[in-house]
């Protein structure tokens, strides 16, 4: 393919290799991030995932050794061999990632004819060689994570996946190759060291992690350029930081978006929406958001209202706002083909719709019937679509939910030869398909930002790498199955490892009928998912917290209220995540990379670094084994101190989800509210779990971008646990009105005396907890045990 190497030379951060038949480029992005590029389709890199990447001069050395070229950075050795085979080593020359030098050798599949297929069995067939293929050696000791919310276990080794955004309403199972999202990024953990690979190619692509043959894994695509980034850790956290350095971090959302969301397909007419809202308030169940699905529209025409169901949506939304509710409305890309309908007429006149190979606007069927599709690959179209959101925002809508944007149709995938403008580089549907939802989300984000100047709240079903900059995501149309609850944990954890921190599932399940027990267990997980939304389909039974029985309602109330108590901790995680790329929900391996017991735990997760959550995922289960990593842990419910590095058994009655807090944790909490912003919080509750620890608490106005100009506060907490327990509080950054005071709850300590800034203050010892409220913004606290 390449022929002999003719010459190589350095251009800035790039080492350019000219072969007899081709050209390859190794670019040093940072000492830890290396880009491998072959311009097979075009010379330009038209990444939609990586935007505004600044190029800084990076020190590296290049030398030729026999038939190899060696590139050395401050963190890596890169060895380029004949045929542009590229291996990566650490500075101690330990092999991290090596190209496989053989050809693909699929395992033998025995059988004669298509007999099994005739009965309806799905047959695994040997896949043809791809236009672009990269094979990497497998040594057998690897663990592989990422690829977003693909089905299956946390560790993706032994699985095969396809990147082709797909609306498949059938129940998701472990064998699904493709779902709604394409996030072509994965992390490999080998011998305690981690690296990541981001394959920046939007064409239909494939990832096989040893399913075809345990000697290698491969990734490749049907077209486009070979364009991948090697990202060295050696920690998983550093790999995530490198990946989100390229594709962007999840930005800090508005505070209200972290509350509880209630949704259904569909809440109509207006009286039903009002009934739902009133039930939350009279039943003392917090809720911030009511979502309106497709039936709020006039004949499913986007940016319209059905005036029979919603006579005056602006007045309705205003009344809901008085009760503390925000309204989020769904917007699909399919525009009804209907002369006289303003969105269709404008788009047709301006040439904003996708066209077929003959230049005619392409028509397919979705909810409105015959529909056309905006060409979101065109900047002018994106601006036009962004401006259309003013119609909904002027009515008081607070956020937008993008659905059916794979793009989906009732007649299957759109044809490959549809034509897209692609911002001046015309192409076809094969290149844009996986980017369609990403570009729609970007347009929606920009529209909300333009007209509100607040942090936009966008939900999307389909996306690509980098969409985390614009939208939160959910895992799509799941079912009210226990298996889907179980599978949701590794799906959400891998989404987080893939850059999507603000994510969730349809709590209770979308399709089928939920049960009271299943909803009780699901809300215990939902309490800790960043997007906390109960959503179900038409023709399913009611699924609101009160729809089953008093016990189910009480369990929902308990965990929804717990979520509202923990809002400041969750907000802190998202603030720090915008800087580091680290997700809210984390597999245990992220913080315990040296502990092999954590590598394949699918049914527990960390919430930040301080909480360990071990939910119940099976019907009827009333006890479970929980793995606690080394160190001391506190049972959240009983206060019991437990030494980690072992498995413990926890009894789990229906209203109990096992939760453990790491020693040295400092947890900020709010008093429970019916909705976020119901009243001004001038007293912050600080839960202390003794040990040595530090914590940064963040505070801002909860909605604007002013924090990016320094209008925020950072409170630095430090705790030292010795003969006495000492806690200091300092205002590390001041740019926003200060918290008036703190109430400290010190768990598992009985105090003889509490001294603040050198003076004794009053305190209460109660049930193994010390409580006191000191005065002052700079505190030096000593608890005499």
Buried (B, 14 or more C-beta within 10 A) or exposed (E): EBEEBEEBEEEEBBBBBEBEEBBBBBBBBBBBBBBBBBBBBEEEBBBBBBEEEEEEEBEBEBEEEEEBBBBBBEBBBBBBBEBBBBBBBBEEEEBBBBBBEEEBEEEEEEEEEEEEEEEEEEEEEEBEEBBBBBBBBBEEEBBBBBBBBBBBBBBBBBBBBBBBBBBBEEBBEEEBBBBBBBBBBBBBBBEEBBBBBBBBBBBBBBBBBBBBBBBBBBBBBBBBBBBBBBBBBBBBBBBBBBBBBBBBBBBBBBBBBBBBBBBBBBBBBBEEBBEBBEBBBEBEBBBBBBBBBBBBBBEBBBBBBBEEBBEEBEEBBEBBEEBBBBBBBBBBBBBBBBEEBEBBEEBBEEBBBBBBEEEEBBBBEBBBBEBBBBBBBBEEBBBBBBBBBBBBBEBBBBBBBBBBBBBBBEEEBBBEEBBBBBBEEEBBBBBBBBBBBBBBBBBBBBBBBBBBEBBBBBBBBBBBBBBBBBBBBBBBBBBBBBBBBBBBBBBBBBBBBBBBBBBBBBBBBBBBBBBBBBBBBBBBBBBBBBBBBBBBBEEBEEBBBBBBEEEBBBBBBBBBBBBBBBBBBBBBBBBBBBEBBBBBBBBBBBBBBEBEBBBBBBBBBBBBBBBBBBBBBEEEEEEBEBBBBEBBBBBBEEBEBBEBEEEBEBEBEBEBBBBBBBBBBBBBBBEBBBBBBBEEBEEBBBBBBBBEBEBBBBBBBBBBBBBEEEBBBBBBBBBBBEEBBBBBBEEEBEBBEEBEBBBBBBBBBEBEEBBBEEEEBEBEBEEEBBBBBBEEBEBBBBBEB
